[in-house]
Amino acid sequence: RIFDAVRDGDATGLAEQMRLLQTKYESLGHVYSNFLANHDQPRTRTLLGGDLDKCKLAATLQFTQPGTPFIYYGEELGMTGDKPDPEIRTPMPWTTEQGTAGFTTARPWKALNDNPAEVSVQAQTDDDASLLSHYRGLIRLRQTEPALRSDAAQVVDTGDSRVIAYFRGTGTDRLLVVANVSEEAIVTPGNRAMGSEVLLGELPEDGRMSGLSAVVIRWPDRNAGE
């Protein structure tokens, strides 16, 4: 449902699916696997029309939801590929080297896919705005925030189909995730979180949240100091 939400600009189905999965898996005591695409499906960037902002938002939603996130190789670079299956399983582009992309010193088993020029580890490693850097930031966030590794999640009714919001964690260790899955900026109804620690993204100080954006904040403990 992450794809549907980001592609269509409507988070209704994603919110419903999150509630359903929480109910089912909590009752079983299990944690589910969370992935965007795999070796049998068209690649994420292809499904999202080549839009890197949508790819970043989809990754943010994947890594901030419950479950164990899996990355299909090259997804973190924005590799493209569509059916038939061999076109989804082309060599990983490590460098900008023509013909082999650092995958091998010989002839690759299959020709490289026709990816955009910036799609390689070498090209994206030192670019803070790259998709690879975004994925690395999300991985660090999960490593440092126990709430994101817990199975606790509570979907919040936002009253706007373009916005999905949910709490992660329990008690005083709670994070709030808010995402605008539409391409247009939206007006947020007040900001109770002003002054909170922002872990990812930016708080909409002017009351407007940019399109295809998300913010993760540490939800303030209202009872602190009492």
Residue pairs with C-beta under 8 A, 6 or more apart in sequence:
1 13
1 14
1 16
1 17
2 14
2 36
2 58
2 61
2 62
3 36
3 44
3 47
3 48
3 58
4 10
4 13
4 14
5 11
5 13
5 14
5 61
5 164
5 181
6 48
6 54
6 57
6 58
6 61
6 181
6 212
7 47
7 48
7 49
7 54
9 162
9 181
9 182
9 183
10 161
10 162
10 181
10 182
11 161
11 162
11 163
11 164
11 179
11 181
12 161
14 61
14 164
14 181
15 155
15 164
15 166
18 65
18 66
18 153
18 155
18 166
19 155
21 32
21 66
21 67
22 66
22 153
22 155
25 31
25 32
25 66
25 151
26 151
31 66
31 67
31 68
31 151
32 66
32 67
32 68
33 67
33 68
33 70
34 62
34 65
34 66
34 67
34 68
34 69
34 70
35 62
35 69
35 70
35 71
35 72
36 44
36 58
36 59
36 62
36 72
36 75
37 43
37 44
37 47
37 72
37 75
38 70
38 72
39 72
39 85
39 88
39 89
40 85
40 88
41 47
41 88
42 81
42 82
42 83
42 88
43 72
43 74
43 75
43 79
43 80
43 81
43 82
43 88
44 55
44 58
44 72
44 75
44 78
45 51
45 52
45 55
45 75
45 78
45 79
45 80
46 80
46 81
46 82
48 54
48 55
48 58
50 80
50 116
51 212
52 78
52 131
53 212
54 212
55 78
55 131
56 131
56 134
56 212
57 179
57 181
57 212
57 213
57 214
59 75
59 76
59 131
59 134
59 135
59 138
60 134
60 138
60 179
60 200
60 214
60 216
61 164
61 179
61 214
62 69
63 69
63 138
63 139
63 141
63 142
63 148
64 138
64 141
64 148
64 168
64 175
64 177
64 214
64 216
65 153
65 166
66 150
66 151
66 152
66 153
66 168
69 142
71 135
73 92
74 92
74 93
74 119
76 131
76 132
76 135
76 136
77 93
77 115
77 119
77 120
77 121
77 124
77 131
77 132
78 115
78 116
78 118
78 119
78 131
79 90
79 92
79 93
79 113
79 115
79 119
80 113
80 114
80 115
80 116
80 119
81 87
81 88
81 89
81 90
81 113
82 88
86 110
87 113
89 110
90 110
90 111
90 112
90 113
91 100
91 101
91 103
91 104
91 108
91 109
91 110
91 112
92 101
92 103
93 101
93 102
93 103
93 112
93 115
93 119
93 120
93 121
94 101
94 102
94 103
94 120
94 121
94 122
95 101
95 102
95 120
95 121
95 122
96 117
96 120
96 122
96 123
99 108
99 112
100 106
100 107
100 108
100 112
101 112
101 120
102 120
102 121
102 122
103 112
117 123
118 124
118 127
118 130
121 132
123 130
124 130
124 131
124 132
124 133
125 132
125 133
127 133
137 200
138 200
141 148
141 199
141 200
141 216
142 148
142 149
145 169
145 175
145 199
146 169
146 173
147 168
147 169
147 170
147 173
147 174
147 175
148 168
148 169
148 175
150 168
150 169
150 170
152 167
152 168
152 169
152 170
153 166
153 167
153 168
154 166
154 167
155 164
155 165
155 166
156 165
156 166
156 167
156 176
158 164
158 165
158 178
159 189
160 186
162 180
162 181
162 182
162 186
163 178
163 179
163 180
163 181
163 186
163 209
164 178
164 179
164 181
165 176
165 177
165 178
165 179
166 176
166 177
167 174
167 175
167 176
167 177
167 219
168 174
168 175
168 176
168 177
169 175
172 221
172 223
172 224
174 218
174 219
175 199
175 216
175 217
175 218
175 219
176 193
176 216
176 217
176 219
177 214
177 215
177 216
178 209
178 214
178 215
179 213
179 214
179 215
180 186
180 209
180 210
180 211
180 212
180 213
180 214
181 212
182 211
182 212
183 211
183 212
184 211
185 208
185 209
185 210
185 211
186 208
186 209
186 211
187 207
187 208
188 204
188 207
188 208
188 209
191 203
191 204
191 205
191 207
193 203
193 217
193 219
193 220
194 203
194 205
195 220
196 203
196 217
196 218
196 219
196 220
197 217
197 218
198 215
198 216
198 217
199 216
199 217
199 218
200 214
200 215
200 216
201 213
201 214
201 215
201 216
202 213
202 215
203 215
203 217
204 210
204 215
209 215
